[in-house]
Amino acid sequence: MTEAKAAKRQTAPLKNEIAAYKRRRIVEEASLLFFKSGYEATTLDAVAEQLQVTKPFIYSYYRNKSELLFEICQVGIQLSLTALEDALAVEGTATEQLKMVVERVARIIIENQRYISVYQREEMSLEPDEARRIRLLRHQFDQKLSALLQKGKAAGEFEFEDASRAAIWISGLLSWIANWYHDGGRWSATEVVMDAITMVMKITLPATRSA
């Protein structure tokens, strides 16, 4: 391998890292403005001003404001789906796996509260295809969670009438954290996470068992 080719191979990953960092910074500032002022009221000029860059700089990474909104809206569900899949890959009982899922997803929601709040509030502003893609991810999450619940029910660990409905209730319980949790508020993040686990166990465990 020539020195030129070796240098090119070393440079490419660095360029990718820089590009990923720039995209992340755009998303961070846009999510903050969308959260504070709303999607419709926020312009790309305002995002560019916040970043101290030009609007063409943003266009070099995102085609339009809608694509930027989509990037923000998919953060929570993508991370949650990955957390669910990682928990399912860990050996253990269905109860142990479910507790792990709830703990990880609850923390993701707390740590990415702004992104999730923007999604919940601005979902109708997404392009139809982008909204469909996010709904598909949410459906995948609910399906995998339902399969875990059904596994636990078959093993005699869980007790409920329908696994699909139980999965939807649990997903809703977790998602709602983004609407009421406040950093530095009455309850700490750890207390909220532990409460979420307790509530989910009440939904799934037989009445004769405790969490």
Secondary structure, 3 states (H helix, E strand, C coil): CCHHHHHHHHHHHHHHHHHHHHHHHHHHHHHHHHHHHCCCCCCHHHHHHHHCCCHHHHHCCCCCHHHHHHHHHHHHHHHHHHHHHHHHCCCCCHHHHHHHHHHHHHHHHHHCHHHHHHHHHHHHHCCHHHHHHHHHHHHHHHHHHHHHHHHHHHCCCCCCCCHHHHHHHHHHHHHCHHHHCCCCCCCCHHHHHHHHHHHHHHHHCCCCCCC
